[in-house]
Amino acid sequence: MDNATSGKTTENTDVTQGKFLELVPNKRIVLSVKFDSEDPAFSGVMIQKWLLDSVSEGTKVTIVCENVPEGIRKEDHDTGLRSTLENLAIFTE
């Protein structure tokens, strides 16, 4: 399977299990993410930290990811996170 263009669960899908580990209003969201995949390249639990900082234009969101499965290319991960942030901006504006 070409992981750069394929899903991690099936050819066209990514299914994950997420769990909130920490919620600090207006400051931080920490969650664990586990991919539902039989491919060992996507095994393990990734930790995402969403850091929220007030700025004059609104809120700056910084995402820090730890233990990213080796099968996820940085470029693809960055694209997915950027898309998530764009959708969040649309939803909140």
PyMOL commands that place a pseudoatom at each C-alpha (Angstrom):
pseudoatom trace, name=CA, resn=MET, resi=1, chain=A, elem=C, hetatm=0, pos=[0.000, 0.000, 0.000]
pseudoatom trace, name=CA, resn=ASP, resi=2, chain=A, elem=C, hetatm=0, pos=[1.311, 3.496, -0.839]
pseudoatom trace, name=CA, resn=ASN, resi=3, chain=A, elem=C, hetatm=0, pos=[0.952, 5.248, 2.528]
pseudoatom trace, name=CA, resn=ALA, resi=4, chain=A, elem=C, hetatm=0, pos=[1.478, 8.683, 0.976]
pseudoatom trace, name=CA, resn=THR, resi=5, chain=A, elem=C, hetatm=0, pos=[-1.821, 8.458, -0.899]
pseudoatom trace, name=CA, resn=SER, resi=6, chain=A, elem=C, hetatm=0, pos=[-3.752, 5.762, 0.939]
pseudoatom trace, name=CA, resn=GLY, resi=7, chain=A, elem=C, hetatm=0, pos=[-5.660, 5.577, 4.181]
pseudoatom trace, name=CA, resn=LYS, resi=8, chain=A, elem=C, hetatm=0, pos=[-4.303, 3.879, 7.260]
pseudoatom trace, name=CA, resn=THR, resi=9, chain=A, elem=C, hetatm=0, pos=[-7.406, 1.798, 8.044]
pseudoatom trace, name=CA, resn=THR, resi=10, chain=A, elem=C, hetatm=0, pos=[-8.640, 1.019, 4.526]
pseudoatom trace, name=CA, resn=GLU, resi=11, chain=A, elem=C, hetatm=0, pos=[-7.576, 2.281, 1.122]
pseudoatom trace, name=CA, resn=ASN, resi=12, chain=A, elem=C, hetatm=0, pos=[-9.425, 5.585, 1.529]
pseudoatom trace, name=CA, resn=THR, resi=13, chain=A, elem=C, hetatm=0, pos=[-10.064, 5.971, 5.259]
pseudoatom trace, name=CA, resn=ASP, resi=14, chain=A, elem=C, hetatm=0, pos=[-8.308, 6.804, 8.494]
pseudoatom trace, name=CA, resn=VAL, resi=15, chain=A, elem=C, hetatm=0, pos=[-10.128, 5.624, 11.610]
pseudoatom trace, name=CA, resn=THR, resi=16, chain=A, elem=C, hetatm=0, pos=[-8.704, 6.691, 14.954]
pseudoatom trace, name=CA, resn=GLN, resi=17, chain=A, elem=C, hetatm=0, pos=[-9.475, 6.272, 18.606]
pseudoatom trace, name=CA, resn=GLY, resi=18, chain=A, elem=C, hetatm=0, pos=[-8.936, 9.447, 20.591]
pseudoatom trace, name=CA, resn=LYS, resi=19, chain=A, elem=C, hetatm=0, pos=[-8.939, 10.174, 24.276]
pseudoatom trace, name=CA, resn=PHE, resi=20, chain=A, elem=C, hetatm=0, pos=[-8.719, 13.541, 26.003]
pseudoatom trace, name=CA, resn=LEU, resi=21, chain=A, elem=C, hetatm=0, pos=[-5.934, 13.453, 28.581]
pseudoatom trace, name=CA, resn=GLU, resi=22, chain=A, elem=C, hetatm=0, pos=[-5.996, 17.067, 29.706]
pseudoatom trace, name=CA, resn=LEU, resi=23, chain=A, elem=C, hetatm=0, pos=[-8.318, 20.029, 29.156]
pseudoatom trace, name=CA, resn=VAL, resi=24, chain=A, elem=C, hetatm=0, pos=[-7.220, 23.422, 30.470]
pseudoatom trace, name=CA, resn=PRO, resi=25, chain=A, elem=C, hetatm=0, pos=[-9.711, 26.064, 29.291]
pseudoatom trace, name=CA, resn=ASN, resi=26, chain=A, elem=C, hetatm=0, pos=[-8.154, 28.722, 27.046]
pseudoatom trace, name=CA, resn=LYS, resi=27, chain=A, elem=C, hetatm=0, pos=[-4.681, 27.174, 27.484]
pseudoatom trace, name=CA, resn=ARG, resi=28, chain=A, elem=C, hetatm=0, pos=[-4.209, 23.556, 26.429]
pseudoatom trace, name=CA, resn=ILE, resi=29, chain=A, elem=C, hetatm=0, pos=[-5.807, 20.391, 25.089]
pseudoatom trace, name=CA, resn=VAL, resi=30, chain=A, elem=C, hetatm=0, pos=[-3.845, 17.143, 25.273]
pseudoatom trace, name=CA, resn=LEU, resi=31, chain=A, elem=C, hetatm=0, pos=[-5.138, 13.996, 23.627]
pseudoatom trace, name=CA, resn=SER, resi=32, chain=A, elem=C, hetatm=0, pos=[-3.972, 10.543, 22.666]
pseudoatom trace, name=CA, resn=VAL, resi=33, chain=A, elem=C, hetatm=0, pos=[-4.625, 9.242, 19.167]
pseudoatom trace, name=CA, resn=LYS, resi=34, chain=A, elem=C, hetatm=0, pos=[-4.400, 5.614, 18.084]
pseudoatom trace, name=CA, resn=PHE, resi=35, chain=A, elem=C, hetatm=0, pos=[-4.877, 4.589, 14.449]
pseudoatom trace, name=CA, resn=ASP, resi=36, chain=A, elem=C, hetatm=0, pos=[-7.123, 1.621, 13.725]
pseudoatom trace, name=CA, resn=SER, resi=37, chain=A, elem=C, hetatm=0, pos=[-4.691, -0.132, 11.402]
pseudoatom trace, name=CA, resn=GLU, resi=38, chain=A, elem=C, hetatm=0, pos=[-3.232, -3.586, 10.965]
pseudoatom trace, name=CA, resn=ASP, resi=39, chain=A, elem=C, hetatm=0, pos=[-0.063, -2.040, 9.508]
pseudoatom trace, name=CA, resn=PRO, resi=40, chain=A, elem=C, hetatm=0, pos=[2.681, -1.947, 12.177]
pseudoatom trace, name=CA, resn=ALA, resi=41, chain=A, elem=C, hetatm=0, pos=[3.958, 1.320, 10.660]
pseudoatom trace, name=CA, resn=PHE, resi=42, chain=A, elem=C, hetatm=0, pos=[0.897, 3.006, 12.198]
pseudoatom trace, name=CA, resn=SER, resi=43, chain=A, elem=C, hetatm=0, pos=[0.979, 1.303, 15.590]
pseudoatom trace, name=CA, resn=GLY, resi=44, chain=A, elem=C, hetatm=0, pos=[1.369, 3.044, 18.912]
pseudoatom trace, name=CA, resn=VAL, resi=45, chain=A, elem=C, hetatm=0, pos=[-0.314, 5.959, 20.565]
pseudoatom trace, name=CA, resn=MET, resi=46, chain=A, elem=C, hetatm=0, pos=[0.436, 9.465, 19.331]
pseudoatom trace, name=CA, resn=ILE, resi=47, chain=A, elem=C, hetatm=0, pos=[0.115, 12.363, 21.764]
pseudoatom trace, name=CA, resn=GLN, resi=48, chain=A, elem=C, hetatm=0, pos=[-1.129, 15.716, 20.456]
pseudoatom trace, name=CA, resn=LYS, resi=49, chain=A, elem=C, hetatm=0, pos=[-0.793, 18.878, 22.505]
pseudoatom trace, name=CA, resn=TRP, resi=50, chain=A, elem=C, hetatm=0, pos=[-2.859, 21.824, 21.317]
pseudoatom trace, name=CA, resn=LEU, resi=51, chain=A, elem=C, hetatm=0, pos=[-1.491, 24.995, 22.920]
pseudoatom trace, name=CA, resn=LEU, resi=52, chain=A, elem=C, hetatm=0, pos=[-3.718, 28.085, 22.838]
pseudoatom trace, name=CA, resn=ASP, resi=53, chain=A, elem=C, hetatm=0, pos=[-2.291, 31.604, 23.175]
pseudoatom trace, name=CA, resn=SER, resi=54, chain=A, elem=C, hetatm=0, pos=[-4.243, 34.855, 23.040]
pseudoatom trace, name=CA, resn=VAL, resi=55, chain=A, elem=C, hetatm=0, pos=[-2.949, 37.262, 20.397]
pseudoatom trace, name=CA, resn=SER, resi=56, chain=A, elem=C, hetatm=0, pos=[-4.361, 40.565, 19.154]
pseudoatom trace, name=CA, resn=GLU, resi=57, chain=A, elem=C, hetatm=0, pos=[-5.865, 38.845, 16.087]
pseudoatom trace, name=CA, resn=GLY, resi=58, chain=A, elem=C, hetatm=0, pos=[-7.576, 36.099, 18.135]
pseudoatom trace, name=CA, resn=THR, resi=59, chain=A, elem=C, hetatm=0, pos=[-5.999, 32.825, 19.232]
pseudoatom trace, name=CA, resn=LYS, resi=60, chain=A, elem=C, hetatm=0, pos=[-2.734, 31.299, 18.096]
pseudoatom trace, name=CA, resn=VAL, resi=61, chain=A, elem=C, hetatm=0, pos=[-2.922, 27.497, 18.058]
pseudoatom trace, name=CA, resn=THR, resi=62, chain=A, elem=C, hetatm=0, pos=[0.298, 25.491, 18.191]
pseudoatom trace, name=CA, resn=ILE, resi=63, chain=A, elem=C, hetatm=0, pos=[0.136, 21.714, 17.805]
pseudoatom trace, name=CA, resn=VAL, resi=64, chain=A, elem=C, hetatm=0, pos=[2.940, 19.542, 19.144]
pseudoatom trace, name=CA, resn=CYS, resi=65, chain=A, elem=C, hetatm=0, pos=[2.843, 15.843, 18.246]
pseudoatom trace, name=CA, resn=GLU, resi=66, chain=A, elem=C, hetatm=0, pos=[4.812, 13.158, 20.053]
pseudoatom trace, name=CA, resn=ASN, resi=67, chain=A, elem=C, hetatm=0, pos=[5.293, 9.484, 19.184]
pseudoatom trace, name=CA, resn=VAL, resi=68, chain=A, elem=C, hetatm=0, pos=[4.025, 9.950, 15.619]
pseudoatom trace, name=CA, resn=PRO, resi=69, chain=A, elem=C, hetatm=0, pos=[3.862, 6.510, 13.955]
pseudoatom trace, name=CA, resn=GLU, resi=70, chain=A, elem=C, hetatm=0, pos=[6.764, 5.978, 11.571]
pseudoatom trace, name=CA, resn=GLY, resi=71, chain=A, elem=C, hetatm=0, pos=[4.386, 5.335, 8.653]
pseudoatom trace, name=CA, resn=ILE, resi=72, chain=A, elem=C, hetatm=0, pos=[3.115, 8.919, 8.704]
pseudoatom trace, name=CA, resn=ARG, resi=73, chain=A, elem=C, hetatm=0, pos=[5.240, 11.166, 6.527]
pseudoatom trace, name=CA, resn=LYS, resi=74, chain=A, elem=C, hetatm=0, pos=[5.896, 14.606, 8.024]
pseudoatom trace, name=CA, resn=GLU, resi=75, chain=A, elem=C, hetatm=0, pos=[4.593, 16.314, 4.883]
pseudoatom trace, name=CA, resn=ASP, resi=76, chain=A, elem=C, hetatm=0, pos=[1.311, 14.381, 5.044]
pseudoatom trace, name=CA, resn=HIS, resi=77, chain=A, elem=C, hetatm=0, pos=[0.954, 15.006, 8.771]
pseudoatom trace, name=CA, resn=ASP, resi=78, chain=A, elem=C, hetatm=0, pos=[1.574, 18.737, 8.321]
pseudoatom trace, name=CA, resn=THR, resi=79, chain=A, elem=C, hetatm=0, pos=[-1.016, 18.856, 5.522]
pseudoatom trace, name=CA, resn=GLY, resi=80, chain=A, elem=C, hetatm=0, pos=[-3.604, 17.077, 7.670]
pseudoatom trace, name=CA, resn=LEU, resi=81, chain=A, elem=C, hetatm=0, pos=[-3.012, 19.315, 10.687]
pseudoatom trace, name=CA, resn=ARG, resi=82, chain=A, elem=C, hetatm=0, pos=[-3.136, 22.449, 8.516]
pseudoatom trace, name=CA, resn=SER, resi=83, chain=A, elem=C, hetatm=0, pos=[-6.465, 21.283, 7.067]
pseudoatom trace, name=CA, resn=THR, resi=84, chain=A, elem=C, hetatm=0, pos=[-7.795, 20.653, 10.583]
pseudoatom trace, name=CA, resn=LEU, resi=85, chain=A, elem=C, hetatm=0, pos=[-6.777, 24.168, 11.677]
pseudoatom trace, name=CA, resn=GLU, resi=86, chain=A, elem=C, hetatm=0, pos=[-8.356, 25.714, 8.567]
pseudoatom trace, name=CA, resn=ASN, resi=87, chain=A, elem=C, hetatm=0, pos=[-11.615, 23.869, 9.265]
pseudoatom trace, name=CA, resn=LEU, resi=88, chain=A, elem=C, hetatm=0, pos=[-11.480, 24.988, 12.915]
pseudoatom trace, name=CA, resn=ALA, resi=89, chain=A, elem=C, hetatm=0, pos=[-11.016, 28.611, 11.818]
pseudoatom trace, name=CA, resn=ILE, resi=90, chain=A, elem=C, hetatm=0, pos=[-14.015, 28.385, 9.485]
pseudoatom trace, name=CA, resn=PHE, resi=91, chain=A, elem=C, hetatm=0, pos=[-16.127, 26.806, 12.213]
pseudoatom trace, name=CA, resn=THR, resi=92, chain=A, elem=C, hetatm=0, pos=[-15.245, 29.419, 14.843]
pseudoatom trace, name=CA, resn=GLU, resi=93, chain=A, elem=C, hetatm=0, pos=[-15.396, 32.561, 12.693]
for i in range(1, 93): cmd.bond("trace and resi %d" % i, "trace and resi %d" % (i + 1))
show_as sticks, trace
zoom trace
